[in-house]
Amino acid sequence: MKKNRWCPPNVYKVPASSSNPTQRAENDPTVIDAPIKAEKFAQRYTAMLEDMKKNPESNGGPPDCVLLCRLREQVLRELGFRDIFKKVKDEENAKAISLFEGVVRLNDAIEDDSKRVENLIRGILAGNIFDLGSAQLAEVFAKDGMSFLASCQNLVSRPWVIDDLDDFKMKWTTKTWKKAVIFVDNSGADIILGVLPFARELLRRGTTVVLAANDLPSINDVTYPELVEIISKLKDENGQLMGVDASGLLIANSGNDLPVIDLSNVSPDLAYLASDADLVILEGMGRAIETNLYAQLKCDSIKIGMVKHPEVAQFLGGRLYDCVFKYHEVLNY
């Protein structure tokens, strides 16, 4: 599998915004002397970045997205910070759960299969806006919050910077997959209003769906225990998701602890579950774009996400908040 651990030009820059882990950490109620420890985090992590400016090979370099994220999480955990975004994740999950039924009903009301799947894809992209790893979007959430339905309507115009949606829609009407593995991204609207309605549609078509979530917290990414809890709240007493049998919906611990992912290093359980998958979906900028956009898989694949950093938009030749929908079909799999 070919990897792309792309790194933006300003990798050494620590953003000053409400997504800044220092600000989140100093308000963590679960850590004694959080402000003091948050300042220690800022000092240690900044020192690492300065070291890498002078010597890119220091701290396990050269730097890329995986290394920089790993160093950040390592320092936070050494200082006792386990999940600095827990409060906002819980709040956004509760909001999204209350909206799930309405979003599903709107999708189900679209009778044309091609139009319905496009609406579901747009929902994934709209949900992916809830990303507190993006400085600009974190500021918007801090001030006003966001409307999921408005976000669906206000995606940038097509064609997107990478846009294979029309090809996928044609395949959707003629092809089915036996098992899909979806590497999920953020809590809140992303997983609940974006990914889960699409996963439900796959279940309705007879596809087994594996949702692969992080082992440990990182930014506002949903974790495996959180996803188990979310699914249990959304299922009815008959094990259905809004009238669709969810017995084919599996939740896996990916073994990952970062907002990006190295697909060559997933948990044994996920590797086993994915061994007979014929569709892999990587969702979100970190997993789908920054680390796996050019990854070559042995089965059909979708890389989907919103471009939320200016450096990534520039690298791709697109616009900020542009969309990526990259579909690759493997023939004779």
C-alpha positions as CSV (number, residue, x, y, z in Angstrom):
1,M,0.0,0.0,0.0
2,K,1.4,3.4,-1.0
3,K,1.4,5.9,1.8
4,N,1.2,9.7,1.7
5,R,2.1,11.3,5.0
6,W,1.7,14.8,3.6
7,C,2.8,17.7,5.8
8,P,1.7,21.3,5.3
9,P,4.3,24.1,4.8
10,N,3.8,25.6,8.2
11,V,4.1,22.4,10.2
12,Y,5.9,24.2,13.0
13,K,3.0,26.7,13.6
14,V,0.9,26.2,16.7
15,P,-2.5,27.8,15.9
16,A,-3.8,30.4,18.3
17,S,-7.5,29.7,18.4
18,S,-10.1,27.9,20.5
19,S,-8.9,24.7,18.9
20,N,-5.5,25.2,20.5
21,P,-4.9,22.3,22.8
22,T,-3.3,24.6,25.4
23,Q,-6.5,26.5,25.8
24,R,-8.6,23.4,26.0
25,A,-6.2,21.8,28.5
26,E,-6.1,24.7,30.9
27,N,-9.9,24.3,31.3
28,D,-9.9,20.6,31.8
29,P,-11.8,20.0,35.1
30,T,-10.5,16.4,35.4
31,V,-6.9,17.5,35.9
32,I,-5.5,19.1,39.0
33,D,-3.6,22.3,38.4
34,A,-4.7,22.2,34.8
35,P,-3.6,25.8,33.9
36,I,-0.1,25.1,35.2
37,K,0.2,21.8,33.4
38,A,-1.3,23.3,30.2
39,E,1.5,25.9,30.2
40,K,4.0,23.1,30.6
41,F,2.5,21.3,27.6
42,A,2.8,24.5,25.5
43,Q,6.4,24.9,26.5
44,R,7.4,21.3,25.8
45,Y,5.6,21.0,22.5
46,T,6.9,24.4,21.3
47,A,10.4,23.3,22.2
48,M,10.0,20.2,20.1
49,L,8.9,22.2,17.2
50,E,11.8,24.6,17.6
51,D,14.2,21.6,17.7
52,M,12.8,20.3,14.5
53,K,13.2,23.7,12.8
54,K,16.9,23.4,13.6
55,N,17.2,19.7,13.0
56,P,14.3,18.0,11.2
57,E,15.6,14.6,12.3
58,S,15.2,15.4,16.0
59,N,12.3,14.0,18.0
60,G,11.9,11.1,15.6
61,G,11.7,13.3,12.5
62,P,11.6,14.3,9.7
63,P,8.2,15.8,10.6
64,D,5.0,14.8,9.0
65,C,1.4,14.8,10.1
66,V,1.6,11.5,11.9
67,L,4.7,12.5,13.9
68,L,3.5,15.9,14.9
69,C,0.1,14.6,16.1
70,R,1.8,11.8,18.0
71,L,4.2,14.2,19.8
72,R,1.3,16.5,20.7
73,E,-0.8,13.7,22.2
74,Q,2.2,12.1,23.9
75,V,3.0,15.4,25.8
76,L,-0.6,15.9,26.8
77,R,-0.9,12.4,28.2
78,E,2.4,12.6,30.0
79,L,1.0,15.6,31.9
80,G,-2.2,13.8,32.8
81,F,-4.6,15.1,30.1
82,R,-6.7,12.3,28.7
83,D,-9.5,13.9,26.8
84,I,-9.5,17.7,26.7
85,F,-12.4,17.9,24.3
86,K,-14.7,15.5,26.3
87,K,-17.2,18.2,27.4
88,V,-17.8,19.6,23.9
89,K,-18.0,16.1,22.4
90,D,-20.7,15.0,24.8
91,E,-22.7,18.2,24.2
92,E,-22.5,17.8,20.4
93,N,-23.3,14.1,20.5
94,A,-26.5,14.9,22.5
95,K,-27.5,17.5,20.0
96,A,-26.9,15.3,17.0
97,I,-28.7,12.3,18.5
98,S,-31.8,14.5,18.9
99,L,-31.6,15.4,15.2
100,F,-30.9,11.9,13.9
101,E,-34.5,10.9,13.2
102,G,-35.3,14.1,11.3
103,V,-32.2,13.8,9.1
104,V,-32.9,10.1,8.3
105,R,-36.6,10.9,7.4
106,L,-35.5,13.6,5.0
107,N,-33.1,11.2,3.3
108,D,-35.7,8.4,3.1
109,A,-38.2,10.8,1.5
110,I,-35.9,10.9,-1.6
111,E,-37.2,8.2,-3.8
112,D,-34.6,8.3,-6.6
113,D,-31.6,6.1,-5.5
114,S,-29.0,8.3,-7.2
115,K,-30.4,11.5,-5.7
116,R,-30.6,9.9,-2.3
117,V,-27.0,8.7,-2.2
118,E,-25.8,12.2,-3.4
119,N,-27.8,13.7,-0.5
120,L,-26.2,11.2,1.9
121,I,-22.7,12.0,0.6
122,R,-23.4,15.7,1.0
123,G,-24.5,14.9,4.6
124,I,-21.1,13.3,5.3
125,L,-19.3,16.4,4.0
126,A,-21.6,18.7,6.0
127,G,-21.1,16.7,9.1
128,N,-17.4,16.8,8.7
129,I,-17.5,20.5,9.3
130,F,-17.7,19.8,13.1
131,D,-13.9,19.6,13.5
132,L,-12.3,21.4,16.4
133,G,-8.9,20.7,14.8
134,S,-9.6,23.5,12.4
135,A,-8.9,26.9,13.9
136,Q,-11.5,28.7,11.8
137,L,-14.2,26.2,12.4
138,A,-13.5,26.0,16.1
139,E,-14.1,29.7,16.3
140,V,-17.4,29.5,14.5
141,F,-18.6,26.7,16.9
142,A,-17.5,28.7,19.9
143,K,-19.5,31.7,18.8
144,D,-22.6,30.4,17.0
145,G,-22.7,26.7,16.6
146,M,-23.7,25.3,13.2
147,S,-26.8,24.1,11.5
148,F,-26.4,20.7,9.9
149,L,-29.1,21.2,7.3
150,A,-27.8,24.6,6.4
151,S,-24.3,23.1,6.0
152,C,-25.7,20.5,3.6
153,Q,-27.1,23.3,1.4
154,N,-24.1,25.5,1.6
155,L,-21.3,23.2,0.5
156,V,-19.0,24.8,-2.1
157,S,-20.3,24.3,-5.7
158,R,-19.3,21.3,-7.8
159,P,-17.0,20.3,-9.3
160,W,-15.1,19.9,-6.1
161,V,-11.3,19.8,-6.0
162,I,-11.5,16.0,-6.3
163,D,-14.9,14.9,-7.6
164,D,-15.8,11.3,-8.5
165,L,-19.3,11.6,-7.2
166,D,-21.0,11.1,-10.6
167,D,-19.0,7.9,-11.2
168,F,-19.9,6.6,-7.8
169,K,-23.6,7.4,-8.2
170,M,-23.6,5.2,-11.4
171,K,-21.9,2.4,-9.6
172,W,-24.3,2.7,-6.7
173,T,-27.3,1.9,-8.9
174,T,-25.7,-1.2,-10.3
175,K,-23.3,-2.6,-7.7
176,T,-23.5,-3.8,-4.1
177,W,-20.7,-4.5,-1.6
178,K,-20.7,-7.3,0.9
179,K,-18.7,-5.6,3.6
180,A,-17.7,-1.9,4.0
181,V,-15.2,-0.6,6.6
182,I,-15.6,3.0,7.4
183,F,-12.9,4.9,9.3
184,V,-14.8,7.5,11.1
185,D,-13.7,11.0,12.2
186,N,-15.3,13.5,14.5
187,S,-18.0,13.3,17.2
188,G,-21.3,15.0,17.0
189,A,-22.9,15.8,13.6
190,D,-20.0,14.2,11.7
191,I,-20.6,10.6,12.9
192,I,-24.3,10.8,13.9
193,L,-25.8,12.9,11.1
194,G,-23.2,12.3,8.4
195,V,-21.8,8.8,8.5
196,L,-24.5,6.9,10.3
197,P,-27.3,7.7,7.8
198,F,-25.0,6.5,5.0
199,A,-24.1,3.4,6.9
200,R,-27.8,2.7,7.5
201,E,-28.4,3.0,3.7
202,L,-25.6,0.4,3.2
203,L,-27.2,-1.9,5.8
204,R,-30.5,-1.6,4.0
205,R,-28.8,-2.8,0.8
206,G,-27.5,-5.9,2.5
207,T,-23.9,-4.6,3.2
208,T,-22.2,-5.5,6.5
209,V,-20.8,-2.3,7.9
210,V,-17.8,-2.0,10.2
211,L,-17.3,1.4,11.9
212,A,-13.6,1.8,12.9
213,A,-13.1,4.4,15.6
214,N,-10.1,5.6,17.6
215,D,-8.9,3.7,20.7
216,L,-7.9,6.8,22.5
217,P,-9.1,10.4,22.4
218,S,-7.6,12.9,20.0
219,I,-9.1,16.4,19.4
220,N,-12.8,15.8,19.0
221,D,-12.6,12.5,17.2
222,V,-15.1,9.9,18.3
223,T,-13.6,7.0,20.3
224,Y,-14.6,3.4,20.3
225,P,-16.3,3.5,23.7
226,E,-18.2,6.7,22.7
227,L,-19.3,5.2,19.4
228,V,-20.6,2.0,21.2
229,E,-22.7,4.3,23.5
230,I,-24.0,6.4,20.6
231,I,-25.2,3.3,18.6
232,S,-26.9,1.9,21.7
233,K,-28.8,5.1,22.1
234,L,-29.9,5.2,18.5
235,K,-31.0,1.6,18.2
236,D,-34.6,0.7,19.2
237,E,-35.6,-2.2,21.3
238,N,-35.6,-4.4,18.2
239,G,-32.0,-3.6,17.3
240,Q,-33.0,-1.4,14.4
241,L,-31.8,2.0,13.2
242,M,-35.0,3.8,12.2
243,G,-36.6,0.6,10.8
244,V,-33.4,-0.9,9.3
245,D,-32.0,-4.1,10.8
246,A,-28.7,-3.1,12.4
247,S,-27.4,-6.7,13.2
248,G,-24.9,-6.2,10.4
249,L,-23.5,-3.0,12.0
250,L,-20.2,-3.8,13.8
251,I,-18.1,-1.3,15.8
252,A,-14.3,-1.9,15.8
253,N,-11.5,-0.4,17.8
254,S,-9.0,0.8,15.1
255,G,-6.1,0.8,17.6
256,N,-5.4,4.4,16.6
257,D,-4.9,7.4,18.9
258,L,-4.5,10.2,16.4
259,P,-6.6,12.4,14.1
260,V,-4.6,10.9,11.2
261,I,-4.0,7.2,10.6
262,D,-1.4,4.8,9.3
263,L,-3.3,2.0,7.7
264,S,-0.4,-0.4,8.1
265,N,-0.7,-0.2,11.9
266,V,-4.3,-0.9,12.9
267,S,-5.5,-3.2,15.7
268,P,-5.5,-7.0,15.1
269,D,-9.3,-7.1,15.6
270,L,-9.9,-4.5,12.8
271,A,-7.4,-6.2,10.5
272,Y,-9.3,-9.4,10.9
273,L,-12.7,-7.8,10.3
274,A,-11.4,-5.9,7.3
275,S,-9.8,-9.0,5.7
276,D,-12.8,-9.7,3.5
277,A,-14.0,-6.1,3.0
278,D,-14.7,-5.0,-0.6
279,L,-15.2,-1.4,0.2
280,V,-13.1,0.9,2.5
281,I,-14.2,4.4,3.3
282,L,-11.8,6.9,4.9
283,E,-13.6,10.0,6.2
284,G,-12.2,13.3,7.3
285,M,-9.3,15.5,6.3
286,G,-6.7,13.7,8.6
287,R,-7.5,10.2,7.5
288,A,-8.7,10.6,4.0
289,I,-6.6,13.5,2.7
290,E,-3.5,14.2,4.7
291,T,-2.4,10.7,5.2
292,N,-4.1,8.4,2.7
293,L,-5.3,10.3,-0.3
294,Y,-2.9,8.4,-2.5
295,A,-3.0,5.1,-0.6
296,Q,-3.6,2.2,-3.0
297,L,-6.0,-0.3,-1.6
298,K,-6.8,-3.8,-2.9
299,C,-10.5,-3.2,-2.9
300,D,-12.9,-0.4,-3.8
301,S,-12.3,2.7,-1.8
302,I,-13.7,6.2,-1.0
303,K,-11.7,9.0,0.4
304,I,-14.1,11.8,1.5
305,G,-13.6,14.9,3.5
306,M,-13.7,18.7,3.6
307,V,-10.6,20.8,3.1
308,K,-10.4,22.9,6.3
309,H,-6.8,24.1,6.4
310,P,-5.6,26.8,3.9
311,E,-2.3,24.9,3.3
312,V,-4.2,21.8,2.3
313,A,-6.4,23.7,-0.1
314,Q,-3.3,25.3,-1.7
315,F,-1.6,22.0,-2.0
316,L,-4.6,20.5,-3.8
317,G,-5.2,23.5,-5.9
318,G,-8.7,24.0,-4.5
319,R,-10.6,26.4,-2.2
320,L,-10.8,26.5,1.5
321,Y,-13.8,24.3,2.6
322,D,-13.7,22.6,-0.8
323,C,-14.6,19.0,-0.8
324,V,-12.8,15.8,-1.7
325,F,-14.7,12.7,-3.0
326,K,-12.3,10.3,-4.4
327,Y,-13.7,6.9,-5.5
328,H,-11.6,4.1,-6.9
329,E,-12.9,0.8,-8.1
330,V,-10.8,-2.3,-8.2
331,L,-11.9,-4.6,-11.0
332,N,-11.9,-8.4,-10.5
333,Y,-11.3,-8.1,-6.8
